[in-house]
């Protein structure tokens, strides 16, 4: 996708300098900065402090983290410890563990002197695969948008939450991919962009990337979606997910559950877009999903440009107040209209998922 008219992916390997390149998403939308990851600790730190974020991109970064570990010290114990540290860097997104496990399995099949070569090929394959998955998610979701447009014959208003755009994947995005495909096909779409407190990924990232692709969008406070649905100003919701159980229950950015409840009450279709790498086939009870609790500073402070265009971080709550910062919630399958995957659209259930992924 584009930034300032130039095509980018969110992560890539720089062969000339032997480093991994990422877009520092903590600086967006005010500053566009490309960072080098030179060690596995750099990759872990980038995941922890959310220089990279979004389940598919976290998985891609973890894959390249294994590459960096091998470049740093081609020692089995060091690589194994690095893989464990990568998995622990953010607990909720299942793609992280999936990517690390896939890398380690691949490396267990080769000799030591081939590790780096094989790791580079596999990390790139994981990223290339995600691009294809996201593109196919878009093509499958496009059919839903087309159906709405053919009935309405007017702009299709879509509400999304957080950032499940190309900045959360390697390219295209999950929830935004159908929107980009519809826009490229000439279908008039407009996106209601949830601000997504506390880190404002909707306002800072989703609106930013939609602007770069000339997709009409409007930022709204997180609590505005309900009244827009009551007024008939939302035709459908599409969100992403960090972990979807085989039961169809969806773990996503905090606030997703409330949007699903509002959509259910107002008969607004509520879709979840995801690649198969985000499906957790093992956990059956959503209460067993590890829900990340992040630093309260993300909630108590906010970052933005001052009048001199300098990036500043300021306290917005009373100094003596406590804050709780849960990063995710779970939307039960009964509130999900359908799951949009790279293999098609299915109902949010074990039967639906197993019908696509045998």
C-alpha positions as CSV (number, residue, x, y, z in Angstrom):
1,X,0.0,0.0,0.0
2,X,1.0,3.6,-0.3
3,X,2.6,6.3,1.9
4,X,3.2,9.6,0.1
5,X,2.5,7.8,-3.2
6,X,5.2,5.2,-2.7
7,X,4.5,1.5,-2.2
8,X,5.6,-0.1,1.1
9,X,5.3,-3.2,3.1
10,X,5.3,-3.0,6.9
11,X,8.5,-5.1,7.2
12,X,11.3,-6.3,4.9
13,X,14.8,-7.6,4.9
14,X,17.6,-5.2,3.7
15,X,20.1,-7.6,2.1
16,X,22.7,-4.8,1.6
17,X,22.8,-3.8,5.3
18,X,21.7,-7.2,6.7
19,X,19.0,-5.7,8.8
20,X,15.3,-5.9,9.1
21,X,13.4,-2.7,8.3
22,X,10.1,-1.7,9.9
23,X,7.9,1.4,9.9
24,X,7.8,2.8,13.4
25,X,4.1,2.9,14.1
26,X,4.5,4.7,17.4
27,X,5.4,7.9,15.5
28,X,2.5,7.8,13.0
29,X,0.6,9.8,11.8
30,X,2.9,12.7,12.6
31,X,6.2,11.3,11.6
32,X,7.1,8.6,9.1
33,X,10.2,6.9,10.3
34,X,11.8,3.6,9.1
35,X,13.7,1.7,11.8
36,X,16.4,-0.9,11.6
37,X,16.1,-4.1,13.7
38,X,19.6,-5.5,14.1
39,X,19.3,-8.0,17.0
40,X,16.6,-10.3,18.3
41,X,16.2,-7.9,21.3
42,X,15.4,-5.1,18.8
43,X,12.6,-7.3,17.4
44,X,11.3,-8.2,20.9
45,X,11.3,-4.5,21.9
46,X,9.6,-3.4,18.7
47,X,6.8,-5.9,19.5
48,X,6.5,-5.0,23.2
49,X,6.3,-1.2,22.7
50,X,4.2,-1.6,19.6
51,X,6.6,-0.1,17.0
52,X,5.0,-3.0,15.1
53,X,1.5,-4.3,16.0
54,X,-1.4,-6.2,14.6
55,X,-1.4,-10.0,14.8
56,X,-0.1,-10.8,11.3
57,X,2.7,-8.2,11.4
58,X,3.7,-9.4,14.9
59,X,4.0,-12.9,13.4
60,X,6.1,-11.6,10.6
61,X,8.3,-9.6,12.9
62,X,8.8,-12.7,15.2
63,X,9.8,-14.8,12.1
64,X,12.5,-12.2,11.3
65,X,13.4,-12.1,15.0
66,X,14.5,-15.7,14.7
67,X,16.6,-14.7,11.6
68,X,18.3,-11.9,13.7
69,X,19.0,-14.4,16.5
70,X,20.8,-16.7,14.1
71,X,22.8,-13.8,12.7
72,X,23.7,-12.7,16.2
73,X,24.8,-16.1,17.5
74,X,24.3,-19.4,15.6
75,X,23.9,-21.4,18.8
76,X,21.0,-23.8,19.5
77,X,20.6,-22.7,23.1
78,X,20.6,-19.0,22.2
79,X,18.1,-19.5,19.3
80,X,15.8,-21.5,21.6
81,X,15.9,-18.9,24.3
82,X,15.3,-16.2,21.8
83,X,12.2,-18.1,20.4
84,X,10.8,-18.3,24.0
85,X,11.4,-14.6,24.6
86,X,9.7,-13.7,21.4
87,X,6.6,-15.7,22.3
88,X,6.4,-14.0,25.6
89,X,6.7,-10.5,24.2
90,X,2.9,-10.1,23.7
91,X,0.7,-13.0,24.9
92,X,-2.7,-12.5,23.2
93,X,-1.9,-12.5,19.5
94,X,-1.7,-16.1,18.4
95,X,0.2,-15.3,15.2
96,X,3.3,-14.7,17.2
97,X,3.6,-18.2,18.6
98,X,2.4,-19.7,15.3
99,X,5.2,-17.9,13.4
100,X,7.9,-18.8,15.9
101,X,6.8,-22.5,16.1
102,X,6.8,-22.6,12.3
103,X,10.3,-21.2,12.1
104,X,11.7,-23.5,14.8
105,X,10.1,-26.6,13.2
106,X,11.6,-25.6,9.8
107,X,15.1,-25.0,11.4
108,X,15.0,-28.4,13.2
109,X,15.1,-30.1,9.8
110,X,18.4,-28.5,8.6
111,X,22.1,-28.4,9.4
112,X,23.7,-25.6,11.4
113,X,25.5,-24.1,8.4
114,X,22.2,-23.8,6.5
115,X,20.2,-22.2,9.4
116,X,20.5,-18.6,8.3
117,X,19.7,-19.3,4.6
118,X,16.7,-21.4,5.5
119,X,15.5,-19.0,8.1
120,X,15.5,-16.1,5.7
121,X,13.6,-18.0,3.1
122,X,11.0,-19.1,5.6
123,X,10.5,-15.7,7.2
124,X,10.0,-14.2,3.7
125,X,7.6,-17.0,2.9
126,X,5.5,-16.3,6.0
127,X,5.3,-12.6,5.0
128,X,4.5,-13.3,1.4
129,X,1.9,-15.8,2.4
130,X,0.3,-13.2,4.7
131,X,0.1,-10.7,1.8
132,X,-1.7,-13.3,-0.3
133,X,-4.0,-14.2,2.5
134,X,-4.9,-10.5,3.1
135,X,-5.6,-10.0,-0.6
136,X,-7.9,-13.0,-0.7
137,X,-9.7,-11.8,2.4
138,X,-10.3,-8.6,0.6
139,X,-11.7,-10.4,-2.5
140,X,-14.0,-12.5,-0.3
141,X,-15.2,-9.5,1.7
142,X,-15.7,-7.5,-1.5
143,X,-18.6,-9.7,-2.4
144,X,-20.4,-8.7,0.8
145,X,-19.9,-5.0,0.1
146,X,-21.1,-5.5,-3.5
147,X,-24.3,-7.1,-2.3
148,X,-25.0,-4.2,0.0
149,X,-24.2,-1.7,-2.7
150,X,-26.4,-3.4,-5.3
151,X,-29.4,-3.2,-2.9
152,X,-28.6,0.3,-1.7
153,X,-27.3,2.0,-4.8
154,X,-25.6,4.5,-2.6
155,X,-22.4,4.9,-0.5
156,X,-21.7,1.9,1.7
157,X,-21.0,3.1,5.3
158,X,-18.6,0.7,7.1
159,X,-17.6,0.9,10.7
160,X,-14.3,-0.6,11.8
161,X,-12.4,-0.7,15.1
162,X,-8.8,-0.2,16.0
163,X,-6.4,-0.8,13.1
164,X,-6.8,-4.0,11.1
165,X,-5.4,-2.3,8.0
166,X,-2.2,-2.9,6.0
167,X,-0.2,-1.4,8.9
168,X,-1.4,-4.4,11.0
169,X,-0.4,-7.0,8.4
170,X,2.3,-7.1,5.8
171,X,0.1,-5.5,3.1
172,X,-3.6,-5.0,2.3
173,X,-4.8,-5.5,5.9
174,X,-7.7,-7.8,7.1
175,X,-10.7,-5.6,7.9
176,X,-9.6,-2.9,5.4
177,X,-8.8,-5.3,2.6
178,X,-12.4,-5.6,1.4
179,X,-12.7,-1.8,1.7
180,X,-9.6,-1.2,-0.5
181,X,-10.8,-3.7,-3.0
182,X,-14.3,-2.1,-3.2
183,X,-12.7,1.4,-3.5
184,X,-10.4,0.2,-6.3
185,X,-13.4,-1.3,-8.1
186,X,-15.2,2.1,-8.0
187,X,-17.8,1.2,-5.3
188,X,-18.5,4.3,-3.2
189,X,-17.5,3.5,0.4
190,X,-17.2,5.6,3.5
191,X,-15.5,4.4,6.7
192,X,-16.5,5.3,10.3
193,X,-13.1,5.1,12.1
194,X,-13.3,4.3,15.8
195,X,-10.7,6.5,17.6
196,X,-9.8,3.4,19.7
197,X,-8.6,4.6,23.0
198,X,-6.2,4.3,24.7
199,X,-3.6,4.2,21.9
200,X,-5.8,5.7,19.2
201,X,-4.8,3.2,16.5
202,X,-8.0,4.0,14.6
203,X,-7.4,7.7,14.5
204,X,-3.6,7.5,14.2
205,X,-3.3,4.5,11.8
206,X,-6.5,3.5,10.1
207,X,-7.5,7.0,9.1
208,X,-3.9,7.8,8.1
209,X,-3.7,4.8,5.8
210,X,-7.2,5.4,4.3
211,X,-6.2,9.0,3.6
212,X,-3.1,7.8,1.8
213,X,-5.4,5.6,-0.4
214,X,-8.0,8.4,-0.9
215,X,-10.7,6.3,0.8
216,X,-13.4,8.7,2.4
217,X,-13.4,8.3,6.2
218,X,-14.5,10.1,9.4
219,X,-13.0,9.6,12.8
220,X,-15.5,9.1,15.7
221,X,-15.2,8.7,19.4
222,X,-15.4,5.0,20.5
223,X,-18.8,5.5,22.0
224,X,-20.4,7.0,18.9
225,X,-20.9,3.9,16.8
226,X,-24.1,2.9,18.7
227,X,-26.1,6.1,17.8
228,X,-24.9,5.9,14.2
229,X,-26.3,2.4,14.0
230,X,-29.6,3.5,15.5
231,X,-29.8,6.3,12.9
232,X,-29.2,3.8,10.1
233,X,-25.9,5.3,9.2
234,X,-23.9,2.1,9.4
235,X,-24.4,-0.6,6.7
236,X,-21.9,-3.1,8.1
237,X,-19.1,-3.5,10.6
238,X,-15.8,-5.2,9.8
239,X,-13.2,-5.7,12.5
240,X,-10.0,-7.7,12.7
241,X,-8.9,-10.2,15.4
242,X,-5.8,-11.1,17.4
243,X,-7.1,-14.6,18.2
244,X,-10.2,-16.4,17.0
245,X,-11.1,-19.7,18.6
246,X,-12.4,-22.7,16.7
247,X,-15.7,-22.1,18.4
248,X,-16.0,-18.8,16.5
249,X,-15.4,-16.6,19.6
250,X,-13.3,-13.5,18.7
251,X,-10.6,-11.9,20.8
252,X,-9.8,-8.4,19.5
253,X,-8.9,-4.9,20.6
254,X,-10.8,-3.7,23.7
255,X,-14.2,-2.2,22.7
256,X,-14.9,-4.7,19.9
257,X,-17.4,-6.6,22.1
258,X,-19.5,-3.4,22.8
259,X,-19.6,-2.6,19.0
260,X,-20.9,-6.2,18.4
261,X,-23.6,-5.7,21.0
262,X,-24.7,-2.5,19.4
263,X,-24.7,-4.0,15.9
264,X,-26.7,-7.0,17.1
265,X,-29.3,-4.7,18.7
266,X,-29.7,-2.7,15.5
267,X,-29.5,-5.6,13.0
268,X,-26.3,-4.4,11.5
269,X,-24.1,-7.1,10.0
270,X,-20.9,-7.6,12.1
271,X,-18.1,-9.4,10.3
272,X,-14.6,-10.4,11.5
273,X,-11.7,-10.6,8.9
274,X,-8.8,-12.9,9.7
275,X,-6.2,-15.1,8.1
276,X,-6.0,-18.8,9.1
277,X,-2.8,-18.1,11.1
278,X,-5.0,-16.2,13.6
279,X,-7.2,-19.3,14.4
280,X,-6.5,-21.0,17.8
281,X,-7.5,-24.6,17.3
282,X,-6.5,-25.6,20.9
283,X,-8.3,-23.3,23.4
284,X,-12.1,-24.1,23.5
285,X,-13.2,-21.7,26.3
286,X,-12.6,-18.0,25.6
287,X,-12.0,-17.4,29.3
288,X,-8.7,-19.2,28.9
289,X,-7.4,-16.7,26.3
290,X,-4.5,-14.7,27.9
291,X,-5.7,-11.1,28.0
292,X,-2.8,-8.6,27.9
293,X,-2.8,-5.9,30.5
294,X,-0.6,-3.0,29.4
295,X,1.1,-0.1,31.1
296,X,-1.5,2.4,32.5
297,X,0.6,5.2,31.1
298,X,-1.0,4.4,27.7
299,X,-4.3,5.4,29.2
300,X,-3.3,8.3,31.5
301,X,-1.1,10.0,28.9
302,X,-1.7,11.1,25.3
303,X,0.8,12.1,22.6
304,X,0.4,14.7,19.9
305,X,1.9,17.7,18.2
306,X,2.2,21.0,20.0
307,X,1.9,24.4,18.3
308,X,5.5,24.2,17.3
309,X,4.9,20.8,15.6
310,X,7.0,19.0,18.3
311,X,5.7,15.6,19.4
312,X,4.8,15.8,23.1
313,X,3.4,13.4,25.6
314,X,1.1,14.8,28.3
315,X,-0.8,13.6,31.4
316,X,-4.6,13.9,30.9
317,X,-5.9,12.3,34.2
318,X,-5.7,13.4,37.8
319,X,-2.2,12.6,39.2
320,X,-3.6,10.5,42.1
321,X,-6.0,8.5,39.9
322,X,-5.4,4.8,39.1
323,X,-5.9,3.4,35.6
324,X,-6.5,-0.1,34.3
325,X,-5.4,-0.9,30.7
326,X,-6.8,-4.2,29.4
327,X,-5.8,-4.4,25.8
328,X,-8.4,-6.9,24.4
329,X,-11.9,-8.3,24.9
330,X,-13.8,-11.2,23.6
331,X,-16.9,-11.1,21.3
332,X,-18.9,-14.4,21.6
333,X,-19.6,-16.1,18.3
334,X,-23.4,-15.5,18.6
335,X,-22.8,-11.8,17.8
336,X,-20.6,-12.4,14.8
337,X,-22.4,-12.5,11.4
338,X,-19.6,-14.2,9.6
339,X,-15.8,-14.8,9.5
340,X,-14.0,-13.5,6.3
341,X,-11.0,-15.7,5.7
342,X,-8.6,-16.3,2.8
343,X,-10.6,-19.3,1.9
344,X,-14.0,-17.8,2.0
345,X,-16.7,-16.5,4.4
346,X,-18.2,-18.9,7.0
347,X,-20.3,-18.8,10.1
348,X,-18.6,-18.1,13.4
349,X,-18.6,-21.7,14.6
350,X,-16.5,-24.9,14.7
351,X,-18.6,-26.3,11.9
352,X,-18.1,-23.2,9.8
353,X,-14.4,-23.0,10.3
354,X,-13.8,-26.7,9.8
355,X,-15.8,-26.5,6.6
356,X,-13.1,-24.2,5.2
357,X,-10.1,-25.6,7.0
358,X,-10.4,-29.3,7.0
